[in-house]
């Protein structure tokens, strides 16, 4: 999958979240697609940062993101965080994604 296809899939994902009331402040691409080492079977790894995740539990976040991933039918793996969670850096995902590529910033 080329970079343009990845960007388009991530944009469709972001727009799908917006239709469900999640307004991303940032979407960060990390993993093999960000580093240029993606293969034909690589998924697309993103972190979505949004204040709309505040007060939502883990499974509630997973549900809304899974619905969108199912709708766009793409090999996407997404992690939902608030800005405070991102800034706190208490997730191993943050360590990987810090050097990622910001594909969207509000």
C-alpha positions as a LaTeX table, in Angstrom:
\begin{tabular}{lrrr}
\hline
Residue & $x$ (\AA) & $y$ (\AA) & $z$ (\AA) \\
\hline
Unk1 & 0.00 & 0.00 & 0.00 \\
Unk2 & 1.49 & 3.35 & $-0.97$ \\
Unk3 & 1.60 & 6.45 & 1.22 \\
Unk4 & $-1.28$ & 8.17 & $-0.59$ \\
Unk5 & $-3.53$ & 5.19 & 0.10 \\
Unk6 & $-2.55$ & 5.22 & 3.78 \\
Unk7 & $-3.28$ & 8.94 & 4.06 \\
Unk8 & $-6.67$ & 8.47 & 2.38 \\
Unk9 & $-7.64$ & 5.59 & 4.69 \\
Unk10 & $-6.63$ & 7.58 & 7.77 \\
Unk11 & $-8.62$ & 10.58 & 6.52 \\
Unk12 & $-11.71$ & 8.41 & 5.97 \\
Unk13 & $-11.24$ & 7.04 & 9.48 \\
Unk14 & $-10.98$ & 10.56 & 10.93 \\
Unk15 & $-14.11$ & 11.70 & 9.11 \\
Unk16 & $-15.97$ & 8.60 & 10.34 \\
Unk17 & $-15.02$ & 9.43 & 13.92 \\
Unk18 & $-16.30$ & 12.97 & 13.44 \\
Unk19 & $-19.71$ & 11.66 & 12.35 \\
Unk20 & $-19.85$ & 9.84 & 15.70 \\
Unk21 & $-19.04$ & 12.93 & 17.76 \\
Unk22 & $-15.30$ & 12.34 & 18.15 \\
Unk23 & $-13.37$ & 15.38 & 16.94 \\
Unk24 & $-9.70$ & 14.47 & 16.68 \\
Unk25 & $-7.17$ & 17.11 & 17.61 \\
Unk26 & $-4.39$ & 14.95 & 16.16 \\
Unk27 & $-4.03$ & 11.71 & 14.27 \\
Unk28 & $-0.51$ & 10.30 & 14.41 \\
Unk29 & 0.73 & 7.53 & 12.14 \\
Unk30 & 3.33 & 5.25 & 13.70 \\
Unk31 & 4.74 & 1.81 & 13.06 \\
Unk32 & 5.89 & 0.38 & 9.75 \\
Unk33 & 3.96 & 2.81 & 7.53 \\
Unk34 & 5.53 & 5.77 & 9.33 \\
Unk35 & 9.04 & 4.35 & 9.21 \\
Unk36 & 8.85 & 3.20 & 5.59 \\
Unk37 & 9.18 & $-0.50$ & 6.37 \\
Unk38 & 5.60 & $-1.56$ & 5.62 \\
Unk39 & 4.99 & $-4.78$ & 3.75 \\
Unk40 & 1.95 & $-5.94$ & 1.81 \\
Unk41 & 0.46 & $-7.36$ & 5.02 \\
Unk42 & 1.22 & $-4.42$ & 7.34 \\
Unk43 & $-1.65$ & $-2.75$ & 9.11 \\
Unk44 & $-1.91$ & 1.01 & 9.61 \\
Unk45 & $-1.14$ & 2.07 & 13.19 \\
Unk46 & $-2.53$ & 5.38 & 14.44 \\
Unk47 & $-3.05$ & 7.25 & 17.67 \\
Unk48 & $-6.12$ & 9.47 & 17.80 \\
Unk49 & $-5.93$ & 12.31 & 20.30 \\
Unk50 & $-9.26$ & 13.90 & 21.20 \\
Unk51 & $-10.77$ & 15.58 & 24.23 \\
Unk52 & $-13.99$ & 13.77 & 23.29 \\
Unk53 & $-12.47$ & 10.58 & 24.71 \\
Unk54 & $-12.43$ & 12.15 & 28.19 \\
Unk55 & $-14.81$ & 10.25 & 30.48 \\
Unk56 & $-15.11$ & 7.32 & 28.06 \\
Unk57 & $-13.80$ & 3.98 & 29.25 \\
Unk58 & $-11.50$ & 1.73 & 27.28 \\
Unk59 & $-14.28$ & $-0.42$ & 25.78 \\
Unk60 & $-16.40$ & 2.59 & 24.89 \\
Unk61 & $-13.46$ & 4.02 & 22.96 \\
Unk62 & $-12.79$ & 0.68 & 21.28 \\
Unk63 & $-16.43$ & 0.37 & 20.26 \\
Unk64 & $-16.62$ & 3.71 & 18.49 \\
Unk65 & $-13.30$ & 3.18 & 16.71 \\
Unk66 & $-14.12$ & $-0.41$ & 15.76 \\
Unk67 & $-17.41$ & 0.71 & 14.25 \\
Unk68 & $-15.59$ & 3.15 & 11.99 \\
Unk69 & $-12.86$ & 0.66 & 11.08 \\
Unk70 & $-15.56$ & $-1.86$ & 10.15 \\
Unk71 & $-17.38$ & 0.79 & 8.11 \\
Unk72 & $-14.33$ & 1.80 & 6.07 \\
Unk73 & $-13.11$ & $-1.82$ & 5.92 \\
Unk74 & $-9.42$ & $-1.06$ & 6.30 \\
Unk75 & $-6.43$ & $-2.74$ & 8.00 \\
Unk76 & $-6.26$ & $-0.11$ & 10.72 \\
Unk77 & $-5.19$ & $-0.40$ & 14.34 \\
Unk78 & $-6.13$ & 2.69 & 16.35 \\
Unk79 & $-5.44$ & 3.79 & 19.91 \\
Unk80 & $-7.63$ & 6.49 & 21.49 \\
Unk81 & $-6.19$ & 9.02 & 23.93 \\
Unk82 & $-6.92$ & 12.38 & 25.44 \\
Unk83 & $-4.25$ & 15.06 & 25.25 \\
Unk84 & $-3.48$ & 14.55 & 28.95 \\
Unk85 & $-2.99$ & 10.81 & 28.41 \\
Unk86 & $-0.65$ & 11.54 & 25.51 \\
Unk87 & 1.29 & 14.15 & 27.48 \\
Unk88 & 1.52 & 11.80 & 30.49 \\
Unk89 & 3.16 & 9.18 & 28.29 \\
Unk90 & 2.09 & 6.26 & 30.49 \\
Unk91 & 1.37 & 3.95 & 27.55 \\
Unk92 & 3.96 & 1.97 & 25.61 \\
Unk93 & 2.16 & 3.15 & 22.47 \\
Unk94 & 3.18 & 6.71 & 23.27 \\
Unk95 & 6.82 & 5.62 & 23.23 \\
Unk96 & 6.43 & 4.24 & 19.70 \\
Unk97 & 4.20 & 7.02 & 18.39 \\
Unk98 & 6.25 & 9.98 & 19.69 \\
Unk99 & 8.40 & 9.71 & 16.58 \\
Unk100 & 5.41 & 9.12 & 14.33 \\
Unk101 & 4.04 & 11.31 & 11.60 \\
Unk102 & 1.18 & 13.71 & 12.32 \\
Unk103 & $-1.30$ & 13.16 & 9.49 \\
Unk104 & $-3.96$ & 15.47 & 10.91 \\
Unk105 & $-3.87$ & 18.35 & 13.37 \\
Unk106 & $-6.86$ & 20.56 & 14.11 \\
\hline
\end{tabular}
